[in-house]
Structure formats: C-alpha cells, structure tokens
Amino acid sequence: MGLWDKVYKTPLTLEISSLHGLFYVDFHRTAATKLYCGVLIGIAIVIVFNILWRRRLLWYVTAGVWGLSYVLLLHVYPIGIYLWDARVNIIEKEEPYLTQHIKDTQTAFELDTIQKVTQEPSEEPATLETITENEAIKQNIQLWDRRVLYEALRDKQIVTHYNFHPYTDVDRYKVNGEYRQVLIAAREVSPENNITGWEQLKLEYTHGYGVCMSPVNAFVEDGYPDFWISEVPIITQHGFEVTQPYIYYGEMTHDYAIVKTERKQKPTEDTDELPAVTDNNDVDVKAEKIATALKHTYTGDGGIPIGGWFRRLCFALRFDFFRVLRSDRITPESRIMFRRKIGTRRDGQLVWDRVSHIVPFLNYDPDPYIVVNNGQLYWIIDFYVTSQYYPNSQMYIDDTALLNRNGELYDEPDYDKFNYIRNSGVAVVNAYTGAVNFYAVKEDEEILQAYQKAFPDLFKTVEEMPEGLTAHLRYPDYLTRIQAEMYGTYHQNANDFYVQRNQWLIPKETYYSSKSDQEMMPYYAMIQLPGEDNMEFVNMIPLTPPKLDKRLKAWMVARCDAPNYGQRIIYILTNDVPGPTQIEADINKAISGDLLRWKEANDVIRGNLLIIPIEDALFYIEAIYLQEKKLTPKKGEKAIEPDTPRRPKLEMVVVKTGSSELGTAKTLDQALDVLFLGAPVNGEQSAVNGEKPMTIEELFKEMDRIDAASTAEKKQLRERITKLLEAQGDR
C-alpha cells in the first residue's frame, strides 16, 4: 500500500517543508492513516463474506467507502488540519516534533556522540616559541598539495606507460621513532594511447610498480619532494621496506590481464617497456634496470588458473574468443585476472569495482588509499552502511555520488540519498594477489550485525587485522564532511532550529581558484589536541556562521589513532576569531601586486588553507604555487602533448595567527620569522607587508615606550632585535 510514502510526505507547513520527518500535521496524518488501514481491513472482510452472499450492492458500497476514506482521510483531513490549526502559533505546535526530529537525526548520523568542548583562545599573542617548541607539529604541517605532488611525481618519477593517480593519499608512519605525516602514491600501469595490441595490453602491461612516499612539507633540490620511497627499481630510506612492489590491482586498473604467460623471444623484447634513452651510459644503465624491474613473472595466487582446454574455452567465451583461444603464449599455468579495479570512481562517476562485486549491499568510500606493511602493498577502502528508512531522520543528498553502474554516462546526475549512515568497517585488498578481507570496525552497528548473521564468514573482527594495517586506519574525510554539514544545523534546539538562529556552515576557501568560492574539504593533520599529551593524526574541518562567514565559530576533529579511533570532538570558540573567508581576503589584499605579476606567465595555484591549533593559538597556513602556463603552438609548429608535465613550484607560504599581520616568505620558517620577528625575507632588508622595517635604534626606542607592556611583548621585541643583529652580522 506504500504507507511509508503516505506518512512521510513533504510537510505542509512552509517553514519546515524541506525537512523529512513527522511533524504536527504528519502526526494527525498518521492517525488518519491508521484509521484508513482499518477501513481497508473492514473492506477486505466484507469482500471475503461477499463470496458467500453475492450481493452486488456490497461491491458498490465498498468501492464508495474506499474512495471516500482515501480522499477524506489521506488528503482532505491533513489539509484541513493545516489550514485550520497548524498555521496558528506554528513554533508552539511544532516544537515537540522538531525536538524529536533533531534527536532522531542526531542518532541516525551519529551526531549524538560528538563531544562538545568550549575553547577560549588565549588573549596573549602567540610567539615564535609557540610553534618552535612544538617541532613535531611544525614538521608535519602539510605544504604539499595532493595535486601539486602528482605533477611533481609525473615530472620526476614518471616511467613510460606507467602513471600515478591524480590524488595522492595522505597517511602517517613511524619514521626513526618519530610520527610523520606523509603523502603516498602508487605507480600504476597506464599504457600510452599508441599501445593498442591485445598481447601488449593483456599479456605484457599487466602490473604497476612500487610507490612514492614523501613527507608533507619537505623540499629538496629545486623544489622536489624529499622521497623516502621512490624510483624504479625501488629505493627506500629510513628503514622502509617494499619486498613486493608489483601492483596488479589498483585505482587505475580497469581491464583483465593474463599472467604467467610465455615471453616473446625477440631481441627487442622490452623496447616498449623502456623509456626514451640517449647515448649516455648512465641513462642506458638506468633504463636497463627499469626494464628488469618492470619485467616480472607472477608468482602469487591471484586470478584464476586457465587450466585445460575446457576452462580456456570458457574464458575465451567470456573475454576475447579467438585471441584467448588461439594465443600460443597462454599456457595451462597461466592465470587470468579480472575485476582488478580498486576504488569506486572513474572520471567522476561511480562504478562497480572489485569489492562492490563481492559485497554489493555496502557503500564504499570514493577514495581508497595504499599502505606499505611488512614489505607488501595493500589498499584500504572504508565501507558504509546506509539507509533511506530511518524513522523521522532528515534525508541527506550526496552531491558527490554520480552513479554509473552500466558503463553509461547519464545526462542527469543520479544522487544517492540516505538518512542513516555508519562507517562500519574497511575492506583490505592485497595489491599483488587481489585477496580481499572485510573487517568490522564498528561491531555494535545494528545493520552490520544483521549482515554478520547472514554471512558469518564474511566479516572479520578488527582484532584479526594485522597490527601494521590497524595502525593506518583513518576516519574517512567523506564522512567527516557529511557529519560536519549535518551537525552545523542539528546542534540547535527546536526554537533556534526553526529560525536558523545558530546555524553553522562549512566555510569557503580560495582553493585552485581566484576567489573564495570553493567549499573547504576536511583535511588530515598531525596536532596535539587541547588537554592531550601526545600528538595524533586527525581529520578536521572548521565551521562558521552563515551570515558572519568571516568569523570562525568552531572546528571539528575526528580522531584516527587508537585507542581513540572514531571519536569526534567539536571545539566551540568563545572569542571573536577570524575565519577562512577573512583570512583569504587578507591574503588577496596583501599579495595583490604579486598575484598580478605572477599571472602574466603562470597559473597561480592556491593550496588548502590549513587551520592548525598549537597550544592556545590557531595558526592559519596556506601554500601558493606557480605553474607555467600551457604553451600554445604557433602556426605550423607541432602540437604540444596535452599530458606534458608542468610542475608547479612553491612560491610563497603565508602564515597568520590571531590578530597579527600576515607573514609571507618562500618557506615556512622564513614566513614565521617575518611574522614574529619582522625579519627580512631571505636575509634581505626589505619592506615587510608593505611597511619599512625598523632599525635597531628604533627598536630600542620602541622597547622604552612599552616599558609597562606585558612580558610577552617585550620578549617578542628582544627576539626581533636579536634576529636583526644576526642578519647584519657582528659589528
């Protein structure tokens, strides 16, 4: 009878018409629906008895009763309640229903377990020691943008017919006893367009090779990353070990492949595997090493053995009849691998991949990430349990989920909707064998418990996960964004909710744009939370009031490290603190001249604006990169390859804290010196933020004038004098 849709209709009250739940009119509609169900039961009884009575009049009466009850009870009565009663003193009538709706929505999106902490940033200005005494946090501030690093990888670590995913992964590792945040990317097979032969695509270019890993803020030799894992053959530092670097299952892998096949016995066997080389002996040696590393005979148990003639015939019918059946390079020991794609997105579309073929009733995170553990490479994919039928909870429309299940592109996006979500666990895929294991991280989740009972051997407990992988679990930023967006509205009481008096929104930033029009995405950071003793890996996002978007109201963190994994805390600020929009406006004003000059020959890339809490202060940090503009070939010249790497280079780091002026310089350390010490950039005596720097004599006079000032101000001034003396040398 579709009673769910009859009860959960769009509320008639205009002020709450966007909500999904039961409200004043809906409560009366529910009672009317129950009565309507009773009428239907009575009609059914009459129809059964009429089999014996055979009175035609009863058919007419029952049809009339059904029609009248349907119109009067389900349509006329609710409208009458609305017109006569609900529109009078709306908030008074809707308050208890709004209160219950808020409570149910909080439960459905797990907002009721978010811990609220009131934070009052110190009125004392932050000093240079505030950040230098927290060196562990400082060295983990992410200056490398994920997409900028991708361009650096393609410029420095590219190998012909292999590539990296445009969005490198963020993770953390223990390095020489220190906790370090890193960016890591897998080098996956990606043959050029001129590689079209079936044997090349299916029998030769079957796997990727290795990963590249670098710390998030280290720059070496002409602005390249400081690679801790890189190169082909693979080179590692700081105790990292990758004994099985071959990647047969990955984010960029779409087609089937056949491994353990016979190799061509030709002198030019590996010419397509080699990058372009010159007569230089060093280059020749390197090319030979690369070819040797990429040439690999599969030794794992991934895929399915092709076996004898019957199985080969079946695979030929499934994939490519004549080629699979007739190829003299395929042997009974050969193995065929298919459904090798890890990750649910391709070109902005959701697709069926390896894990969703195995367990299609779960939803998967669009951003898998690769992990190095015990010399092996693994993909970790968060999975979610969602529902559209949680009673009285608000519906969330996922504007990032464009569905593409049949390989066809839709003209109109098909958005995924749900009003209940839990990050119930992770799927782990071995990049070499393709073995998939599902681990239940949130074992007390009711829907997952039902799945566990239905499939008792499918889900393993988190205790069964290898310890090295458990240490790399991270709270998904996809879910952080959803919960932050919902919490911004559903943290209010009923009265505030009705008039949106205390609503919070995710702020905008100038990310890869010329104005603040990009919604901030959650970002991973290594910070020490207020009241905690140790630094930890968290996912965080700020929140601002909608009409005061230049002020920061709160920041939310999702903790990723054991034993606090999955715990979420929202820090509500009591002071007037500038928000991301205000900071971006200050940056635009301060560097407007530089922007005009840069744009003449470069594309300006504005990185993420990071808000990093250190002790009682909030530091705002943004990296700005310059990328050479695409060259347009002149008439008669050869067209430039569209995929030619154009590596962006770090041009400026911007730092701000509290009410201080901006500090801008080439590096983070120099920007901090400019911010706190008024130091000249790169040792040159020049204006800072448009102001003429003070001489030593002027600085001493300033000290005399602030004799009654606070200790912190005096300390800052002494630091500025010391820095200036160091810049001028001993005299």
Residue pairs with C-beta under 8 A, 6 or more apart in sequence:
1 37
1 40
3 33
3 37
4 389
6 29
6 33
6 74
7 22
7 26
7 29
7 30
7 33
8 20
8 21
8 22
8 26
9 26
9 29
10 17
11 17
11 19
11 21
11 23
11 25
11 26
12 25
12 78
12 79
12 82
12 86
13 23
13 24
13 25
13 82
13 86
13 87
13 90
13 94
15 90
15 498
16 23
16 94
16 98
16 498
19 101
19 394
20 393
20 394
20 395
20 419
21 97
21 101
21 104
21 105
21 392
21 393
21 394
22 30
22 97
22 100
22 101
22 391
22 392
23 94
23 97
23 98
23 101
24 81
24 86
24 93
24 94
24 97
25 78
25 81
25 82
25 86
26 78
26 97
27 97
28 77
28 78
28 81
29 74
29 77
29 78
29 81
32 73
32 74
32 77
32 78
33 73
33 74
35 69
35 73
36 69
36 70
36 73
36 74
39 65
39 66
39 69
39 73
40 66
43 62
43 65
43 66
46 58
46 61
46 62
47 58
47 62
50 58
50 59
85 93
86 93
90 498
91 494
91 495
91 498
94 494
94 498
95 494
95 495
95 498
96 494
98 494
98 497
98 498
99 493
99 494
100 392
101 392
101 393
101 394
102 490
102 492
102 493
102 494
102 497
103 112
104 390
104 391
104 392
104 393
105 111
105 392
105 393
105 394
105 419
105 486
105 490
106 112
106 490
107 393
108 390
108 393
108 394
108 419
108 420
108 421
109 393
109 396
109 420
109 421
109 482
109 483
109 486
109 487
109 490
110 421
110 422
110 483
111 483
111 486
111 487
111 490
111 491
113 568
114 483
114 487
114 556
114 568
114 569
114 570
115 567
115 568
115 569
115 570
116 491
116 569
116 570
116 572
117 530
117 569
117 570
117 571
117 572
118 571
118 572
118 574
119 530
119 571
119 572
119 573
119 574
120 573
120 574
120 575
121 573
121 575
121 577
121 616
121 617
121 618
121 658
122 615
122 616
122 617
123 575
124 616
124 710
124 712
125 657
125 658
125 659
125 660
125 712
125 713
125 716
126 614
126 615
126 617
126 619
126 657
126 658
126 660
127 676
127 712
127 715
127 716
127 719
128 672
128 673
128 676
128 677
128 716
128 719
130 614
130 615
130 617
130 657
131 137
131 138
131 614
131 619
131 672
132 138
132 672
134 528
134 614
134 615
136 178
136 179
136 526
136 535
137 526
137 527
137 528
137 535
137 612
137 614
138 668
139 180
139 215
139 217
140 179
140 180
140 181
140 215
140 216
140 217
140 525
140 526
140 535
141 216
141 217
141 525
141 610
141 612
141 621
141 668
142 170
142 181
142 183
142 216
142 217
142 523
142 524
142 525
142 608
142 610
143 216
143 217
143 219
143 607
143 621
143 623
143 650
143 653
143 668
144 183
144 214
144 216
144 217
144 225
144 623
145 605
145 607
145 608
145 623
145 625
146 167
146 168
146 170
146 183
147 166
147 167
147 512
148 605
148 607
148 625
148 648
149 168
149 183
149 185
149 214
149 225
150 164
150 165
150 166
150 167
150 168
150 185
151 627
151 645
151 646
151 647
151 648
152 224
152 225
152 647
152 648
153 164
153 168
153 185
153 212
154 163
154 164
154 643
154 645
154 647
155 645
155 647
156 224
156 225
156 647
157 164
157 187
157 212
157 227
157 230
157 231
158 645
159 187
159 209
159 232
159 275
159 290
159 294
160 192
160 273
160 274
160 275
160 276
161 189
161 190
161 191
161 192
161 195
161 205
161 272
161 273
162 187
162 188
162 189
162 190
162 208
162 209
162 294
163 187
163 188
163 190
163 252
164 185
164 186
164 187
164 188
164 212
165 185
165 186
165 188
165 251
165 252
167 367
168 183
168 184
168 185
169 183
169 184
169 185
169 367
169 369
169 370
170 181
170 182
170 183
170 216
170 369
170 523
170 524
171 181
171 182
171 183
171 184
171 369
171 371
171 472
171 474
172 179
172 180
172 181
172 182
172 472
172 526
172 537
173 180
173 182
173 213
173 240
173 372
174 180
175 228
175 238
175 239
176 238
176 239
179 526
179 535
179 537
180 215
180 526
181 215
181 216
181 524
181 525
181 526
181 537
182 213
182 214
182 215
182 216
182 228
183 213
183 214
183 215
183 216
183 225
184 211
184 212
184 213
184 229
184 369
184 370
184 372
185 211
185 212
185 213
185 370
186 208
186 210
186 211
186 247
186 250
186 251
186 370
186 377
186 431
187 208
187 209
187 210
187 211
187 212
187 232
187 247
188 208
188 247
188 250
188 251
188 252
188 253
189 205
189 206
189 207
189 208
189 247
189 250
189 252
189 253
190 252
191 200
191 201
191 205
195 201
195 205
195 272
198 320
198 323
199 327
199 329
200 272
201 255
202 255
202 256
202 257
202 258
202 320
202 323
203 257
203 258
203 261
203 327
203 329
203 330
204 272
204 273
206 248
206 257
206 258
206 259
206 298
206 337
207 246
207 247
207 248
207 257
207 259
207 296
207 298
208 246
208 247
208 248
208 250
208 252
208 253
209 232
209 234
209 245
209 246
209 247
209 293
209 294
210 229
210 230
210 231
210 232
210 234
210 242
210 245
210 247
211 229
211 242
211 245
211 370
211 372
211 377
212 225
212 227
212 229
212 230
213 227
213 228
213 229
213 230
213 240
213 372
214 225
214 226
214 227
214 228
214 230
215 225
215 226
215 228
217 668
218 225
218 226
219 225
219 226
219 650
219 667
220 226
222 649
223 647
223 649
223 650
227 235
227 237
228 236
228 237
228 238
228 240
229 235
229 236
229 237
229 240
229 242
229 372
232 289
232 290
232 293
232 294
233 289
233 290
233 292
233 293
234 242
234 245
234 293
236 242
240 372
241 375
242 372
242 375
242 377
243 375
243 376
244 375
244 376
244 377
244 432
245 293
245 377
246 296
246 298
246 431
246 432
247 253
247 377
247 431
247 432
248 257
248 259
248 298
248 300
248 302
248 337
248 340
248 431
248 432
248 433
248 434
249 302
249 337
249 340
249 341
249 342
249 354
249 379
249 429
249 430
249 431
249 432
249 434
250 340
250 341
250 342
250 379
250 431
251 341
251 342
251 343
251 368
251 379
253 340
253 341
253 342
254 340
254 341
254 346
255 340
256 319
256 336
256 337
256 338
256 340
257 336
257 337
257 338
257 340
258 306
258 324
258 330
258 334
258 335
258 336
258 337
259 297
259 298
259 302
259 303
259 334
259 335
259 337
260 297
260 298
260 331
260 333
260 334
260 335
261 327
261 329
261 330
261 331
261 334
262 328
262 329
262 330
262 331
263 269
263 329
264 329
270 291
270 295
273 290
273 291
273 294
273 295
274 287
274 290
274 291
275 287
275 290
277 283
277 284
277 287
298 335
300 432
300 433
301 433
302 335
302 337
302 430
302 432
302 433
302 434
302 435
303 335
303 336
303 337
303 338
303 434
304 335
304 336
304 337
305 311
305 332
305 333
305 334
305 335
306 312
306 315
306 330
306 331
306 332
306 334
306 335
306 336
307 332
308 332
312 324
312 325
312 330
313 325
315 324
315 336
316 322
316 323
316 324
316 325
319 336
319 338
324 330
337 434
339 353
339 354
339 357
340 354
340 434
341 351
341 353
341 354
342 353
342 354
342 355
342 368
342 379
342 381
342 429
342 431
343 353
343 366
343 367
343 368
343 379
343 381
344 350
344 351
344 353
344 356
344 364
344 365
344 366
345 351
345 366
346 404
348 402
349 402
349 403
349 404
349 409
350 366
350 401
350 402
350 403
350 404
350 405
351 404
351 405
351 407
352 360
352 405
353 364
354 429
354 434
354 436
355 364
355 381
355 383
355 427
355 429
355 436
356 362
356 364
358 436
359 383
359 427
359 438
359 458
361 451
362 383
362 384
362 385
362 424
363 383
363 384
363 385
363 386
363 416
364 381
364 382
364 383
364 384
364 427
365 381
365 382
365 383
365 384
365 476
365 478
366 400
366 401
366 478
367 476
367 477
367 478
368 379
368 380
368 381
368 429
369 379
369 380
369 474
370 377
370 378
370 379
370 380
370 431
371 377
371 378
371 379
371 380
371 468
371 469
371 472
373 466
373 468
373 469
373 472
374 466
374 468
376 430
376 431
376 432
377 430
377 431
377 432
378 428
378 429
378 430
378 431
378 469
379 428
379 429
379 431
380 426
380 427
380 428
380 469
380 472
380 473
381 426
381 427
381 428
381 429
382 423
382 425
382 426
382 476
382 478
382 479
383 423
383 424
383 425
383 426
383 427
383 438
384 421
384 422
384 423
384 424
384 479
385 420
385 421
385 422
385 424
385 445
385 447
385 448
385 451
386 416
386 418
386 420
386 421
386 422
387 418
387 419
387 420
387 447
388 395
388 417
388 418
388 419
388 420
389 419
389 420
390 419
390 420
393 419
393 420
394 419
394 486
394 490
395 417
395 418
395 419
396 417
396 418
396 419
396 421
396 482
396 486
397 415
397 416
397 417
398 415
398 416
398 417
398 418
398 482
399 415
400 478
401 415
401 416
402 410
402 413
402 414
402 415
403 410
403 414
403 416
404 410
421 479
421 482
422 442
422 445
422 447
422 448
423 441
423 442
423 475
423 476
423 479
423 566
424 440
424 441
424 442
424 445
424 447
424 448
425 438
425 439
425 440
425 441
425 442
425 448
425 459
425 462
426 438
426 439
426 441
426 473
427 436
427 437
427 438
427 439
428 436
428 437
428 438
428 439
428 465
428 469
429 435
429 436
430 436
437 460
437 465
438 458
438 459
438 460
439 459
439 460
439 461
439 462
439 464
439 465
440 448
440 452
440 459
440 460
440 461
440 462
441 462
441 473
441 565
441 566
442 448
442 566
443 449
443 452
443 461
443 462
448 459
451 458
451 459
452 458
452 459
462 470
470 562
471 562
473 560
473 565
474 524
474 537
474 539
474 560
475 538
475 539
475 558
475 559
475 560
475 565
475 566
475 568
476 539
477 521
477 522
477 523
477 524
477 539
479 558
480 522
480 539
480 540
480 541
480 556
480 558
481 506
481 521
481 522
481 541
483 556
483 558
483 568
484 506
484 522
484 541
484 543
484 556
485 505
485 506
487 504
487 543
487 556
487 570
488 503
488 504
488 505
488 506
488 543
489 497
489 500
489 503
489 504
490 497
491 502
491 504
491 570
492 500
492 501
492 502
492 503
495 501
496 502
500 546
502 545
503 545
503 546
504 543
504 544
504 545
504 546
504 553
504 554
505 543
505 544
505 545
505 546
505 549
506 519
506 520
506 541
506 542
506 543
506 544
507 519
507 520
507 542
507 543
507 544
507 549
507 552
507 579
507 580
507 581
508 516
508 517
508 518
508 519
508 520
508 549
508 580
508 581
508 584
509 516
509 518
509 519
509 520
509 580
509 581
509 584
509 606
509 608
509 609
510 516
510 517
510 518
510 584
510 587
510 588
510 606
510 609
511 518
511 520
511 606
511 607
511 608
511 609
512 518
512 605
512 606
513 606
514 604
516 580
516 581
516 584
516 585
520 541
520 542
520 580
520 608
520 609
521 541
521 608
522 539
522 540
522 541
522 558
523 539
523 540
523 541
523 608
523 610
524 537
524 538
524 539
524 540
524 560
525 537
525 538
525 539
525 540
525 610
525 612
526 535
526 536
526 537
526 538
527 535
527 536
527 538
527 540
527 557
527 612
527 613
527 614
528 534
528 535
528 536
528 614
529 536
529 538
529 557
529 559
529 569
529 613
530 571
530 613
530 616
536 559
536 560
536 561
536 564
537 560
537 561
538 557
538 558
538 559
538 560
539 557
539 558
539 560
540 555
540 556
540 557
540 558
540 611
541 555
541 556
542 552
542 554
542 555
542 556
542 579
542 580
542 611
543 552
543 553
543 554
543 555
543 556
543 570
544 550
544 551
544 552
544 553
544 579
544 580
544 581
545 551
545 553
549 579
549 581
550 578
550 579
550 581
550 582
550 585
551 576
551 577
551 578
551 579
551 582
552 573
552 577
552 578
552 579
552 580
552 611
552 618
553 572
553 573
553 579
554 570
554 571
554 572
554 573
555 570
555 571
555 573
555 611
555 613
556 568
556 569
556 570
556 571
557 568
557 569
557 570
557 571
558 566
558 567
558 568
559 565
559 566
559 567
559 568
559 569
571 613
577 618
578 586
578 620
578 656
578 659
580 609
580 611
580 620
583 609
583 620
583 622
583 656
584 609
586 656
586 662
587 622
587 654
587 662
588 595
590 654
590 662
590 664
590 689
590 690
591 624
591 652
591 654
591 664
594 652
595 604
598 604
598 626
598 651
601 628
601 629
602 626
602 627
602 628
602 629
603 626
603 627
603 628
603 629
603 648
604 624
604 625
604 626
604 627
605 624
605 625
605 626
605 627
605 648
606 622
606 624
607 622
607 623
607 624
607 625
608 622
608 623
609 620
609 621
609 622
610 620
610 621
610 622
611 618
611 619
611 620
612 618
612 619
612 620
612 621
613 619
617 657
617 658
618 657
618 658
619 655
619 656
619 657
620 654
620 655
620 656
620 657
621 653
621 654
621 655
621 668
622 653
622 654
623 650
623 652
623 653
623 654
624 650
624 651
624 652
624 653
624 654
625 648
625 649
625 650
625 651
626 648
626 649
626 651
627 646
627 647
627 648
627 649
628 646
630 640
630 646
631 640
633 639
633 640
650 666
651 666
652 664
652 665
652 666
653 664
653 665
653 666
653 667
653 668
653 670
653 671
654 662
654 663
654 664
654 671
655 662
655 663
655 664
655 668
655 671
655 672
655 675
656 662
656 663
656 675
657 675
660 675
661 675
661 689
662 675
662 689
663 671
663 672
663 673
663 674
663 675
663 676
664 671
664 674
664 681
664 689
665 671
665 673
665 674
665 681
665 682
666 681
666 682
670 679
670 681
670 682
673 679
673 723
674 680
674 681
674 688
674 689
676 716
676 719
676 720
677 716
677 719
677 720
677 723
677 724
678 688
678 693
678 694
678 720
678 723
678 724
679 720
679 723
679 724
679 727
680 686
680 688
680 693
680 727
681 688
683 727
685 693
685 727
686 693
687 693
693 724
694 702
694 720
696 721
696 724
696 725
696 728
699 717
699 720
699 721
699 724
700 721
702 717
703 714
703 717
703 718
703 721
706 713
706 714
706 717
